[in-house]
Amino acid sequence: MWQLQSDLFNISQSPKKMEFSQDDFDRLLLFEHTRKTAESNYAENPQDADNLTKWGGALIELSAFQNPRDSKKMIDDALSKLEEALLINPTKHDTLWCLGNAHTSYAFLTPDITEAKGYFDKAHEYFQKAVDEDPENELYRKSLEVAVKAPELHMEIHKNGLGQMSGAGSSASSKGKESKRQKSNDLKYDIFGWIILAVGIVAWVGMAKSHIPPPPPPR
């Protein structure tokens, strides 16, 4: 328990500039617990594709609380876990879908649109495979639909300077610049909202299967 609290403190003290609400901290607690549990379970059974998928999904969620550089490292770790799960079960649709989310998240953190497009293309491919495996899943279909618009959203985000969100602003910044930065941050969280919510569903289901009572869902 003390180790978990220490890990949460370290994450919450990330240099990324953002305010933490109680709901944010509840999510942080949930996904850090999911990550720790998955890591422990992996030591006992490294061939559990469900566990690897939950692990990867939790890492994607936790990456949202980091600065861009650390976010990329955490997403790389998530990709490794998810690809390992896919080797065990190549047609596991929730793993395919999580891989789509991971590549989408990585693309949005990549300022160069040419480089980012490669990740968007991979994301679209994985979302399509997830839909092929589970055609009735509305979440997968919505993810595929949004993935088509992702490159356009990427250009809009970085045009507004969101790529500089990890840097500290000048003390002489005008209120107008602060307002623009806030609007850019709002846009970023609007775009990532569907990813975060969707990945959250995977972890909540995983927690329920493990009979671990999660914190109350956000109001």
N, CA, C and O of each residue as an XYZ file, in Angstrom:
876
protein
N       0.832     -1.207      0.000
C       0.000      0.000      0.000
C       0.867      1.258      0.000
O       0.586      2.222     -0.713
N       1.950      1.231      0.830
C       2.831      2.393      0.878
C       3.505      2.627     -0.467
O       3.696      3.769     -0.886
N       3.866      1.525     -1.146
C       4.492      1.650     -2.459
C       3.528      2.273     -3.458
O       3.926      3.103     -4.276
N       2.251      1.870     -3.392
C       1.241      2.424     -4.292
C       1.083      3.915     -4.048
O       1.002      4.690     -5.000
N       1.038      4.331     -2.779
C       0.902      5.748     -2.461
C       2.104      6.534     -2.968
O       1.961      7.651     -3.464
N       3.299      5.939     -2.838
C       4.512      6.598     -3.320
C       4.474      6.777     -4.829
O       4.828      7.837     -5.343
N       4.042      5.734     -5.540
C       3.939      5.808     -7.001
C       2.941      6.870     -7.429
O       3.186      7.614     -8.379
N       1.816      6.939     -6.728
C       0.800      7.933     -7.059
C       1.326      9.339     -6.829
O       1.053     10.246     -7.614
N       2.085      9.521     -5.745
C       2.651     10.839     -5.466
C       3.604     11.246     -6.577
O       3.569     12.384     -7.045
N       4.459     10.313     -7.001
C       5.424     10.620     -8.054
C       4.728     10.999     -9.351
O       5.163     11.922    -10.040
N       3.645     10.294     -9.694
C       2.905     10.607    -10.913
C       2.238     11.971    -10.793
O       2.272     12.775    -11.726
N       1.626     12.226     -9.625
C       0.894     13.484     -9.446
C       1.826     14.682     -9.412
O       1.385     15.809     -9.641
N       3.134     14.460     -9.124
C       4.103     15.546     -9.108
C       4.807     15.705    -10.449
O       5.823     16.393    -10.548
N       4.255     15.055    -11.492
C       4.814     15.154    -12.834
C       4.933     16.614    -13.239
O       4.090     17.425    -12.856
N       5.987     16.978    -14.029
C       6.154     18.358    -14.466
C       5.077     18.837    -15.413
O       5.030     20.027    -15.724
N       4.219     17.964    -15.879
C       3.133     18.399    -16.761
C       2.238     19.372    -16.007
O       1.866     19.113    -14.862
N       1.895     20.477    -16.631
C       1.103     21.511    -15.982
C      -0.375     21.186    -16.095
O      -0.987     21.374    -17.146
N      -0.946     20.692    -14.992
C      -2.371     20.428    -15.020
C      -2.894     20.362    -13.601
O      -2.161     19.995    -12.682
N      -4.133     20.708    -13.418
C      -4.769     20.651    -12.114
C      -5.433     19.299    -11.946
O      -6.000     18.750    -12.890
N      -5.356     18.754    -10.710
C      -5.965     17.465    -10.425
C      -7.245     17.662     -9.628
O      -7.227     18.236     -8.539
N      -8.347     17.186    -10.175
C      -9.602     17.172     -9.435
C      -9.679     15.860     -8.670
O      -8.830     14.985     -8.844
N     -10.696     15.722     -7.822
C     -10.869     14.465     -7.099
C     -11.136     13.322     -8.075
O     -10.652     12.207     -7.881
N     -11.904     13.601     -9.120
C     -12.181     12.574    -10.128
C     -10.896     12.142    -10.833
O     -10.702     10.960    -11.117
N     -10.013     13.120    -11.115
C      -8.731     12.785    -11.732
C      -7.929     11.861    -10.828
O      -7.350     10.872    -11.279
N      -7.905     12.203     -9.538
C      -7.122     11.391     -8.610
C      -7.725     10.002     -8.452
O      -6.997      9.019     -8.309
N      -9.058      9.916     -8.476
C      -9.715      8.604     -8.405
C      -9.325      7.747     -9.606
O      -9.051      6.555     -9.469
N      -9.305      8.367    -10.782
C      -8.895      7.643    -11.985
C      -7.442      7.213    -11.885
O      -7.084      6.090    -12.243
N      -6.610      8.124    -11.393
C      -5.194      7.816    -11.227
C      -5.004      6.626    -10.292
O      -4.210      5.726    -10.564
N      -5.742      6.635     -9.191
C      -5.675      5.544     -8.221
C      -6.123      4.230     -8.851
O      -5.482      3.194     -8.672
N      -7.225      4.282     -9.586
C      -7.768      3.083    -10.224
C      -6.771      2.457    -11.193
O      -6.505      1.257    -11.129
N      -6.227      3.265    -12.081
C      -5.371      2.715    -13.128
C      -3.976      2.357    -12.627
O      -3.337      1.456    -13.171
N      -3.499      3.051    -11.601
C      -2.229      2.638    -11.011
C      -2.402      1.295    -10.300
O      -1.512      0.446    -10.340
N      -3.548      1.112     -9.653
C      -3.833     -0.177     -9.010
C      -3.951     -1.284    -10.061
O      -3.449     -2.392     -9.871
N      -4.620     -0.968    -11.168
C      -4.750     -1.942    -12.259
C      -3.382     -2.331    -12.803
O      -3.114     -3.506    -13.053
N      -2.519     -1.335    -12.983
C      -1.169     -1.598    -13.492
C      -0.398     -2.506    -12.543
O       0.219     -3.481    -12.971
N      -0.436     -2.179    -11.244
C       0.290     -2.966    -10.244
C      -0.228     -4.405    -10.190
O       0.551     -5.355    -10.111
N      -1.557     -4.549    -10.235
C      -2.159     -5.883    -10.189
C      -1.765     -6.700    -11.412
O      -1.435     -7.880    -11.302
N      -1.803     -6.062    -12.580
C      -1.441     -6.759    -13.820
C       0.023     -7.183    -13.809
O       0.369     -8.276    -14.257
N       0.875     -6.307    -13.293
C       2.298     -6.631    -13.209
C       2.524     -7.849    -12.311
O       3.330     -8.725    -12.624
N       1.798     -7.888    -11.192
C       1.903     -9.017    -10.267
C       1.372    -10.303    -10.905
O       1.978    -11.367    -10.783
N       0.225    -10.185    -11.589
C      -0.368    -11.359    -12.243
C       0.525    -11.905    -13.360
O       0.584    -13.112    -13.593
N       1.212    -10.995    -14.039
C       2.090    -11.404    -15.144
C       3.219    -12.306    -14.653
O       3.640    -13.232    -15.346
N       3.700    -12.016    -13.446
C       4.779    -12.832    -12.885
C       4.325    -14.275    -12.673
O       5.127    -15.206    -12.744
N       3.026    -14.447    -12.411
C       2.482    -15.784    -12.180
C       2.045    -16.462    -13.479
O       2.159    -17.679    -13.624
N       1.539    -15.653    -14.428
C       1.051    -16.227    -15.684
C       1.310    -15.264    -16.842
O       0.447    -14.451    -17.171
N       2.480    -15.344    -17.458
C       2.814    -14.421    -18.555
C       2.046    -14.685    -19.845
O       2.160    -13.911    -20.796
N       1.266    -15.764    -19.895
C       0.511    -16.104    -21.104
C      -0.943    -15.646    -21.042
O      -1.751    -16.049    -21.879
N      -1.286    -14.819    -20.074
C      -2.658    -14.338    -19.907
C      -2.863    -13.082    -20.762
O      -2.445    -11.990    -20.378
N      -3.503    -13.242    -21.910
C      -3.706    -12.116    -22.829
C      -4.632    -11.060    -22.237
O      -4.449     -9.869    -22.488
N      -5.634    -11.485    -21.448
C      -6.528    -10.523    -20.803
C      -5.750     -9.622    -19.853
O      -5.949     -8.407    -19.835
N      -4.874    -10.216    -19.074
C      -4.085     -9.453    -18.114
C      -3.156     -8.467    -18.814
O      -3.021     -7.322    -18.383
N      -2.518     -8.913    -19.892
C      -1.636     -8.028    -20.648
C      -2.406     -6.865    -21.265
O      -1.899     -5.746    -21.347
N      -3.633     -7.139    -21.698
C      -4.465     -6.084    -22.286
C      -4.856     -5.052    -21.235
O      -4.831     -3.850    -21.501
N      -5.220     -5.521    -20.038
C      -5.543     -4.593    -18.950
C      -4.320     -3.764    -18.563
O      -4.430     -2.573    -18.272
N      -3.169     -4.403    -18.564
C      -1.922     -3.714    -18.240
C      -1.651     -2.604    -19.253
O      -1.359     -1.468    -18.882
N      -1.752     -2.949    -20.531
C      -1.534     -1.953    -21.568
C      -2.542     -0.816    -21.505
O      -2.180      0.349    -21.672
N      -3.813     -1.153    -21.263
C      -4.841     -0.121    -21.164
C      -4.598      0.823    -20.007
O      -4.808      2.029    -20.135
N      -4.153      0.285    -18.865
C      -3.865      1.121    -17.699
C      -2.703      2.067    -17.980
O      -2.724      3.224    -17.560
N      -1.694      1.577    -18.687
C      -0.547      2.421    -19.025
C      -0.948      3.568    -19.954
O      -0.441      4.682    -19.820
N      -1.851      3.298    -20.889
C      -2.337      4.366    -21.771
C      -3.041      5.434    -20.945
O      -2.830      6.628    -21.158
N      -3.877      5.009    -20.005
C      -4.578      5.954    -19.141
C      -3.595      6.772    -18.314
O      -3.710      7.995    -18.240
N      -2.630      6.099    -17.695
C      -1.670      6.792    -16.840
C      -0.808      7.770    -17.635
O      -0.323      8.758    -17.085
N      -0.617      7.500    -18.918
C       0.197      8.394    -19.748
C      -0.430      9.779    -19.858
O       0.267     10.756    -20.129
N      -1.739      9.867    -19.649
C      -2.431     11.158    -19.744
C      -2.039     12.095    -18.611
O      -2.306     13.294    -18.679
N      -1.403     11.556    -17.562
C      -1.010     12.369    -16.416
C       0.460     12.781    -16.478
O       0.984     13.350    -15.520
N       1.126     12.499    -17.597
C       2.559     12.772    -17.723
C       2.823     13.928    -18.684
O       1.936     14.354    -19.424
N       4.057     14.426    -18.659
C       4.464     15.380    -19.681
C       4.650     14.607    -20.994
O       4.752     13.380    -20.966
N       4.696     15.289    -22.129
C       4.738     14.583    -23.420
C       5.844     13.541    -23.547
O       5.610     12.453    -24.073
N       7.043     13.862    -23.073
C       8.149     12.904    -23.203
C       7.871     11.627    -22.407
O       8.039     10.521    -22.920
N       7.447     11.789    -21.155
C       7.154     10.617    -20.324
C       5.911      9.881    -20.812
O       5.809      8.662    -20.674
N       4.971     10.627    -21.383
C       3.774      9.995    -21.949
C       4.160      9.027    -23.060
O       3.643      7.912    -23.132
N       5.082      9.466    -23.933
C       5.522      8.606    -25.034
C       6.185      7.336    -24.516
O       5.966      6.251    -25.053
N       6.995      7.475    -23.471
C       7.662      6.303    -22.897
C       6.635      5.316    -22.347
O       6.764      4.104    -22.517
N       5.610      5.862    -21.682
C       4.593      5.000    -21.090
C       3.756      4.332    -22.182
O       3.369      3.172    -22.045
N       3.479      5.059    -23.261
C       2.719      4.476    -24.372
C       3.547      3.398    -25.070
O       3.007      2.377    -25.496
N       4.857      3.626    -25.186
C       5.733      2.586    -25.748
C       5.643      1.308    -24.917
O       5.596      0.204    -25.461
N       5.619      1.469    -23.603
C       5.491      0.316    -22.705
C       4.143     -0.369    -22.919
O       4.052     -1.596    -22.940
N       3.096      0.447    -23.078
C       1.757     -0.103    -23.329
C       1.732     -0.895    -24.636
O       1.163     -1.984    -24.698
N       2.350     -0.343    -25.674
C       2.404     -1.035    -26.967
C       3.089     -2.392    -26.832
O       2.660     -3.379    -27.430
N       4.151     -2.427    -26.044
C       4.871     -3.683    -25.833
C       3.975     -4.734    -25.188
O       3.975     -5.894    -25.599
N       3.208     -4.322    -24.174
C       2.320     -5.262    -23.475
C       1.193     -5.734    -24.400
O       0.846     -6.915    -24.414
N       0.635     -4.810    -25.163
C      -0.484     -5.150    -26.043
C      -0.040     -6.038    -27.204
O      -0.754     -6.962    -27.593
N       1.124     -5.757    -27.747
C       1.644     -6.602    -28.832
C       1.953     -8.010    -28.325
O       1.788     -8.994    -29.045
N       2.405     -8.086    -27.073
C       2.652     -9.397    -26.461
C       1.336    -10.164    -26.316
O       1.280    -11.371    -26.553
N       0.279     -9.447    -25.924
C      -1.041    -10.080    -25.798
C      -1.532    -10.582    -27.147
O      -2.152    -11.641    -27.238
N      -1.248     -9.810    -28.198
C      -1.716    -10.177    -29.535
C      -0.978    -11.410    -30.065
O      -1.529    -12.176    -30.856
N       0.252    -11.595    -29.632
C       0.984    -12.804    -30.023
C       0.325    -14.049    -29.428
O       0.348    -15.127    -30.023
N      -0.260    -13.876    -28.245
C      -0.939    -14.987    -27.575
C      -2.295    -15.248    -28.214
O      -2.690    -16.397    -28.413
N      -3.005    -14.164    -28.533
C      -4.336    -14.279    -29.142
C      -4.472    -13.227    -30.247
O      -4.902    -12.107    -29.972
N      -4.116    -13.562    -31.481
C      -4.092    -12.596    -32.588
C      -5.447    -11.995    -32.956
O      -5.489    -10.963    -33.624
N      -6.549    -12.606    -32.542
C      -7.874    -12.090    -32.911
C      -8.611    -11.472    -31.722
O      -9.820    -11.254    -31.794
N      -7.913    -11.193    -30.655
C      -8.543    -10.621    -29.452
C      -8.930     -9.169    -29.736
O      -8.067     -8.295    -29.819
N     -10.227     -8.920    -29.882
C     -10.675     -7.614    -30.377
C     -10.394     -6.459    -29.429
O     -10.093     -5.356    -29.886
N     -10.484     -6.682    -28.101
C     -10.218     -5.569    -27.194
C      -8.737     -5.194    -27.189
O      -8.390     -4.034    -26.963
N      -7.870     -6.165    -27.437
C      -6.441     -5.868    -27.562
C      -6.179     -5.069    -28.837
O      -5.419     -4.101    -28.819
N      -6.803     -5.470    -29.936
C      -6.665     -4.737    -31.196
C      -7.122     -3.294    -31.034
O      -6.489     -2.359    -31.524
N      -8.241     -3.140    -30.330
C      -8.793     -1.805    -30.118
C      -7.880     -0.945    -29.249
O      -7.685      0.237    -29.534
N      -7.317     -1.534    -28.185
C      -6.392     -0.803    -27.325
C      -5.129     -0.398    -28.086
O      -4.580      0.680    -27.856
N      -4.672     -1.261    -28.988
C      -3.522     -0.906    -29.820
C      -3.841      0.301    -30.697
O      -2.988      1.162    -30.915
N      -5.070      0.359    -31.197
C      -5.491      1.526    -31.960
C      -5.440      2.785    -31.120
O      -5.005      3.835    -31.593
N      -5.885      2.687    -29.868
C      -5.840      3.835    -28.960
C      -4.409      4.264    -28.672
O      -4.104      5.457    -28.648
N      -3.532      3.285    -28.454
C      -2.140      3.599    -28.138
C      -1.472      4.347    -29.293
O      -0.789      5.348    -29.075
N      -1.673      3.860    -30.523
C      -1.073      4.523    -31.687
C      -1.685      5.909    -31.911
O      -0.990      6.837    -32.326
N      -2.977      6.045    -31.637
C      -3.617      7.354    -31.768
C      -3.030      8.339    -30.766
O      -2.707      9.472    -31.121
N      -2.893      7.910    -29.521
C      -2.333      8.772    -28.483
C      -0.908      9.185    -28.836
O      -0.535     10.347    -28.677
N      -0.115      8.229    -29.316
C       1.274      8.519    -29.673
C       1.330      9.519    -30.827
O       2.176     10.413    -30.847
N       0.427      9.356    -31.777
C       0.406     10.263    -32.930
C       0.121     11.697    -32.505
O       0.756     12.628    -33.001
N      -0.834     11.882    -31.586
C      -1.170     13.233    -31.147
C      -0.021     13.880    -30.378
O       0.060     15.106    -30.305
N       0.862     13.072    -29.809
C       2.015     13.597    -29.084
C       3.214     13.821    -30.003
O       4.275     14.250    -29.549
N       3.046     13.532    -31.292
C       4.122     13.682    -32.276
C       3.845     14.910    -33.138
O       2.937     14.876    -33.969
N       4.608     16.002    -32.963
C       4.318     17.259    -33.676
C       4.380     17.152    -35.197
O       3.564     17.760    -35.889
N       5.334     16.391    -35.728
C       5.494     16.292    -37.180
C       4.358     15.461    -37.779
O       4.206     14.285    -37.449
N       3.569     16.067    -38.652
C       2.380     15.401    -39.184
C       2.743     14.192    -40.042
O       2.007     13.205    -40.062
N       3.879     14.260    -40.756
C       4.291     13.120    -41.584
C       4.592     11.906    -40.717
O       4.171     10.791    -41.026
N       5.325     12.132    -39.629
C       5.631     11.043    -38.700
C       4.361     10.569    -37.996
O       4.138      9.371    -37.825
N       3.533     11.536    -37.592
C       2.300     11.188    -36.876
C       1.363     10.364    -37.752
O       0.662      9.478    -37.261
N       1.354     10.660    -39.052
C       0.442      9.946    -39.954
C       0.707      8.442    -39.952
O      -0.218      7.644    -40.100
N       1.970      8.060    -39.783
C       2.284      6.641    -39.717
C       1.584      5.965    -38.546
O       1.108      4.836    -38.659
N       1.529      6.670    -37.417
C       0.847      6.125    -36.238
C      -0.667      6.134    -36.430
O      -1.361      5.207    -36.013
N      -1.174      7.199    -37.069
C      -2.613      7.244    -37.346
C      -3.025      6.093    -38.267
O      -4.078      5.484    -38.079
N      -2.187      5.804    -39.258
C      -2.491      4.703    -40.183
C      -2.532      3.366    -39.446
O      -3.407      2.536    -39.694
N      -1.571      3.167    -38.533
C      -1.561      1.935    -37.744
C      -2.801      1.858    -36.857
O      -3.410      0.798    -36.708
N      -3.165      2.999    -36.272
C      -4.345      3.035    -35.409
C      -5.590      2.646    -36.192
O      -6.401      1.846    -35.726
N      -5.735      3.214    -37.382
C      -6.890      2.903    -38.224
C      -6.926      1.415    -38.557
O      -7.990      0.796    -38.560
N      -5.763      0.853    -38.835
C      -5.673     -0.572    -39.166
C      -6.144     -1.436    -37.993
O      -6.889     -2.398    -38.179
N      -5.702     -1.082    -36.794
C      -6.097     -1.868    -35.616
C      -7.578     -1.690    -35.288
O      -8.249     -2.649    -34.907
N      -8.090     -0.462    -35.436
C      -9.516     -0.241    -35.191
C     -10.360     -1.042    -36.180
O     -11.393     -1.604    -35.817
N      -9.906     -1.084    -37.438
C     -10.636     -1.846    -38.454
C     -10.638     -3.329    -38.111
O     -11.658     -4.001    -38.264
N      -9.507     -3.840    -37.650
C      -9.431     -5.250    -37.262
C     -10.341     -5.540    -36.075
O     -10.971     -6.595    -36.013
N     -10.409     -4.599    -35.128
C     -11.284     -4.782    -33.963
C     -12.743     -4.850    -34.402
O     -13.510     -5.680    -33.915
N     -13.117     -3.966    -35.330
C     -14.485     -3.973    -35.865
C     -14.754     -5.271    -36.617
O     -15.840     -5.840    -36.508
N     -13.779     -5.736    -37.372
C     -13.948     -6.990    -38.116
C     -14.200     -8.164    -37.174
O     -14.982     -9.062    -37.487
N     -13.537     -8.154    -36.023
C     -13.685     -9.246    -35.060
C     -14.973     -9.133    -34.250
O     -15.529    -10.140    -33.813
N     -15.446     -7.891    -34.050
C     -16.669     -7.669    -33.260
C     -17.485     -6.559    -33.920
O     -17.503     -5.431    -33.428
N     -18.158     -6.867    -35.031
C     -18.855     -5.857    -35.842
C     -19.974     -5.117    -35.111
O     -20.312     -3.994    -35.486
N     -20.548     -5.720    -34.085
C     -21.673     -5.094    -33.393
C     -21.232     -4.133    -32.295
O     -22.072     -3.482    -31.673
N     -19.947     -4.037    -32.050
C     -19.450     -3.192    -30.965
C     -19.470     -1.721    -31.386
O     -18.693     -1.294    -32.239
N     -20.363     -0.968    -30.777
C     -20.539      0.441    -31.151
C     -19.296      1.266    -30.845
O     -18.949      2.175    -31.598
N     -18.627      0.949    -29.741
C     -17.423      1.673    -29.356
C     -16.323      1.510    -30.402
O     -15.631      2.472    -30.736
N     -16.164      0.306    -30.911
C     -15.148      0.059    -31.938
C     -15.484      0.814    -33.218
O     -14.604      1.385    -33.863
N     -16.757      0.811    -33.578
C     -17.167      1.514    -34.805
C     -16.942      3.021    -34.663
O     -16.508      3.683    -35.606
N     -17.238      3.552    -33.484
C     -17.038      4.979    -33.241
C     -15.554      5.327    -33.290
O     -15.168      6.363    -33.830
N     -14.729      4.455    -32.725
C     -13.281      4.677    -32.753
C     -12.769      4.724    -34.190
O     -11.945      5.572    -34.534
N     -13.256      3.817    -35.019
C     -12.850      3.775    -36.425
C     -13.291      5.046    -37.143
O     -12.556      5.595    -37.964
N     -14.476      5.498    -36.830
C     -15.012      6.720    -37.448
C     -14.172      7.940    -37.081
O     -13.849      8.757    -37.943
N     -13.821      8.063    -35.808
C     -13.026      9.205    -35.353
C     -11.601      9.131    -35.892
O     -10.987     10.160    -36.171
N     -11.075      7.916    -36.040
C      -9.703      7.742    -36.524
C      -9.508      8.362    -37.904
O      -8.420      8.843    -38.220
N     -10.547      8.354    -38.719
C     -10.462      8.940    -40.060
C     -10.212     10.447    -39.973
O      -9.536     11.020    -40.828
N     -10.760     11.083    -38.938
C     -10.634     12.536    -38.779
C      -9.398     12.930    -37.980
O      -9.097     14.117    -37.856
N      -8.685     11.955    -37.441
C      -7.582     12.236    -36.524
C      -6.476     13.118    -37.109
O      -6.048     14.053    -36.433
N      -5.987     12.869    -38.341
C      -4.917     13.725    -38.871
C      -5.318     15.203    -38.945
O      -4.505     16.089    -38.682
N      -6.566     15.453    -39.301
C      -7.050     16.839    -39.368
C      -7.054     17.471    -37.982
O      -6.668     18.628    -37.821
N      -7.491     16.707    -36.982
C      -7.496     17.196    -35.604
C      -6.070     17.450    -35.127
O      -5.814     18.414    -34.405
N      -5.152     16.590    -35.528
C      -3.743     16.736    -35.153
C      -3.197     18.076    -35.643
O      -2.543     18.793    -34.886
N      -3.462     18.415    -36.900
C      -2.972     19.671    -37.460
C      -3.550     20.865    -36.716
O      -2.853     21.852    -36.479
N      -4.815     20.774    -36.349
C      -5.460     21.866    -35.624
C      -4.847     22.039    -34.240
O      -4.609     23.161    -33.794
N      -4.596     20.931    -33.571
C      -4.007     20.979    -32.232
C      -2.639     21.645    -32.265
O      -2.382     22.575    -31.501
N      -1.767     21.175    -33.140
C      -0.400     21.681    -33.152
C      -0.312     23.069    -33.777
O       0.640     23.804    -33.513
N      -1.277     23.432    -34.588
C      -1.340     24.798    -35.104
C      -1.611     25.775    -33.968
O      -1.155     26.918    -33.993
N      -2.362     25.309    -32.971
C      -2.684     26.141    -31.818
C      -1.608     26.103    -30.743
O      -1.770     26.672    -29.664
N      -0.500     25.418    -31.055
C       0.616     25.434    -30.122
C       0.522     24.457    -28.990
O       1.205     24.622    -27.980
N      -0.310     23.433    -29.121
C      -0.470     22.486    -28.020
C       0.799     21.676    -27.802
O       1.009     21.132    -26.718
N       1.645     21.591    -28.821
C       2.889     20.849    -28.671
C       3.823     21.471    -27.648
O       4.773     20.831    -27.197
N       3.554     22.726    -27.279
C       4.384     23.405    -26.296
C       3.803     23.325    -24.896
O       4.249     24.040    -23.998
N       2.807     22.458    -24.697
C       2.087     22.458    -23.426
C       2.966     22.091    -22.243
O       2.612     22.395    -21.104
N       4.116     21.437    -22.481
C       4.968     21.053    -21.364
C       5.900     22.179    -20.939
O       6.538     22.088    -19.890
N       5.990     23.252    -21.751
C       6.890     24.341    -21.423
C       6.238     25.361    -20.524
O       5.022     25.552    -20.564
N       7.048     26.019    -19.709
C       6.514     27.038    -18.807
C       6.412     28.348    -19.568
O       7.322     28.707    -20.315
N       5.319     29.058    -19.385
C       5.114     30.313    -20.075
C       5.854     31.446    -19.409
O       6.202     31.351    -18.233
N       6.105     32.531    -20.147
C       6.759     33.703    -19.598
C       5.867     34.357    -18.564
O       4.641     34.327    -18.675
N       6.505     34.961    -17.532
C       5.719     35.626    -16.492
C       5.029     36.852    -17.042
O       4.103     37.382    -16.428
N       5.484     37.311    -18.217
C       4.890     38.496    -18.817
C       3.801     38.144    -19.821
O       3.324     39.017    -20.547
N       3.406     36.889    -19.871
C       2.375     36.471    -20.822
C       1.096     37.245    -20.579
O       0.702     37.486    -19.438
N       0.459     37.628    -21.662
C      -0.780     38.385    -21.538
C      -1.939     37.462    -21.224
O      -1.841     36.247    -21.393
N      -3.046     38.048    -20.764
C      -4.250     37.263    -20.492
C      -4.754     36.615    -21.769
O      -5.336     35.531    -21.737
N      -4.527     37.288    -22.901
C      -4.965     36.726    -24.172
C      -4.249     35.430    -24.482
O      -4.859     34.472    -24.957
N      -2.930     35.399    -24.210
C      -2.159     34.180    -24.451
C      -2.595     33.073    -23.507
O      -2.677     31.908    -23.897
N      -2.877     33.446    -22.253
C      -3.337     32.446    -21.289
C      -4.667     31.858    -21.735
O      -4.906     30.656    -21.619
N      -5.533     32.739    -22.253
C      -6.838     32.273    -22.716
C      -6.680     31.316    -23.887
O      -7.366     30.297    -23.962
N      -5.763     31.652    -24.810
C      -5.537     30.786    -25.972
C      -4.983     29.438    -25.539
O      -5.360     28.398    -26.079
N      -4.065     29.465    -24.540
C      -3.493     28.215    -24.053
C      -4.578     27.356    -23.425
O      -4.611     26.141    -23.620
N      -5.473     27.999    -22.663
C      -6.547     27.251    -22.018
C      -7.470     26.626    -23.054
O      -7.899     25.481    -22.904
N      -7.777     27.387    -24.115
C      -8.626     26.849    -25.174
C      -7.956     25.663    -25.855
O      -8.617     24.685    -26.203
N      -6.634     25.752    -26.045
C      -5.909     24.644    -26.657
C      -5.959     23.411    -25.776
O      -6.148     22.296    -26.263
N      -5.787     23.615    -24.458
C      -5.863     22.487    -23.532
C      -7.252     21.877    -23.531
O      -7.401     20.656    -23.492
N      -8.280     22.736    -23.575
C      -9.653     22.238    -23.617
C      -9.865     21.392    -24.865
O     -10.501     20.339    -24.808
N      -9.326     21.857    -26.002
C      -9.464     21.116    -27.255
C      -8.778     19.765    -27.149
O      -9.298     18.749    -27.611
N      -7.601     19.769    -26.534
C      -6.851     18.518    -26.385
C      -7.653     17.507    -25.590
O      -7.746     16.343    -25.981
N      -8.237     17.937    -24.472
C      -8.969     16.988    -23.643
C     -10.291     16.575    -24.280
O     -10.778     15.474    -24.025
N     -10.879     17.438    -25.104
C     -12.080     17.044    -25.847
C     -11.752     15.898    -26.797
O     -12.500     14.926    -26.894
N     -10.632     16.021    -27.494
C     -10.248     15.008    -28.472
C      -9.863     13.704    -27.800
O     -10.213     12.622    -28.272
N      -9.132     13.814    -26.680
C      -8.701     12.605    -25.991
C      -9.809     11.993    -25.152
O      -9.687     10.861    -24.685
N     -10.889     12.740    -24.960
C     -11.946     12.263    -24.076
C     -12.480     10.895    -24.439
O     -12.651     10.035    -23.575
N     -12.746     10.693    -25.736
C     -13.312      9.399    -26.156
C     -12.311      8.279    -25.958
O     -12.697      7.147    -25.665
N     -11.019      8.582    -26.115
C      -9.990      7.559    -25.911
C      -9.922      7.182    -24.436
O      -9.926      6.003    -24.082
N      -9.859      8.207    -23.580
C      -9.738      7.963    -22.148
C     -10.955      7.225    -21.612
O     -10.820      6.273    -20.844
N     -12.141      7.663    -22.017
C     -13.366      7.007    -21.558
C     -13.389      5.554    -22.000
O     -13.715      4.659    -21.221
N     -13.040      5.331    -23.258
C     -13.106      3.982    -23.803
C     -12.100      3.051    -23.143
O     -12.434      1.918    -22.797
N     -10.869      3.522    -22.967
C      -9.866      2.704    -22.292
C     -10.303      2.431    -20.860
O     -10.051      1.359    -20.310
N     -10.964      3.428    -20.264
C     -11.453      3.245    -18.905
C     -12.417      2.093    -18.784
O     -12.410      1.377    -17.783
N     -13.247      1.903    -19.790
C     -14.224      0.814    -19.759
C     -13.518     -0.528    -19.645
O     -13.959     -1.402    -18.899
N     -12.416     -0.697    -20.386
C     -11.659     -1.950    -20.327
C     -11.177     -2.217    -18.913
O     -11.306     -3.330    -18.402
N     -10.616     -1.182    -18.279
C     -10.074     -1.364    -16.934
C     -11.177     -1.610    -15.907
O     -11.013     -2.430    -15.004
N     -12.310     -0.897    -16.045
C     -13.418     -1.097    -15.106
C     -13.928     -2.530    -15.188
O     -14.204     -3.158    -14.166
N     -14.052     -3.043    -16.407
C     -14.508     -4.428    -16.575
C     -13.506     -5.387    -15.955
O     -13.877     -6.358    -15.295
N     -12.222     -5.096    -16.179
C     -11.188     -5.947    -15.611
C     -11.225     -5.955    -14.099
O     -11.044     -6.999    -13.472
N     -11.459     -4.787    -13.507
C     -11.533     -4.698    -12.054
C     -12.732     -5.475    -11.536
O     -12.645     -6.149    -10.510
N     -13.843     -5.382    -12.241
C     -15.051     -6.092    -11.810
C     -14.831     -7.599    -11.829
O     -15.262     -8.316    -10.926
N     -14.143     -8.072    -12.885
C     -13.868     -9.505    -12.989
C     -12.984     -9.984    -11.847
O     -13.071    -11.134    -11.418
N     -12.129     -9.082    -11.359
C     -11.221     -9.447    -10.276
C     -11.873     -9.278     -8.907
O     -11.252     -9.550     -7.879
N     -13.155     -8.818     -8.897
C     -13.901     -8.604     -7.659
C     -13.225     -7.579     -6.749
O     -13.271     -7.693     -5.524
N     -12.600     -6.581     -7.367
C     -11.984     -5.509     -6.593
C     -12.879     -4.287     -6.704
O     -13.094     -3.794     -7.812
N     -13.412     -3.776     -5.590
C     -14.308     -2.616     -5.676
C     -13.560     -1.372     -6.109
O     -12.673     -0.910     -5.390
N     -13.899     -0.807     -7.286
C     -13.230      0.407     -7.754
C     -13.795      1.626     -7.046
O     -14.842      1.532     -6.404
N     -13.121      2.776     -7.150
C     -13.682      4.003     -6.592
C     -14.934      4.391     -7.351
O     -15.157      3.891     -8.454
N     -15.765      5.273     -6.794
C     -17.005      5.658     -7.475
C     -16.701      6.250     -8.839
O     -15.711      6.967     -8.981
N     -17.530      5.970     -9.863
C     -17.302      6.544    -11.192
C     -17.485      8.049    -11.156
O     -18.226      8.561    -10.316
N     -16.812      8.780    -12.069
C     -16.952     10.241    -12.107
C     -18.402     10.653    -12.264
O     -19.162     10.025    -13.001
N     -18.784     11.725    -11.557
C     -20.149     12.233    -11.658
C     -20.271     13.160    -12.853
O     -21.350     13.695    -13.111
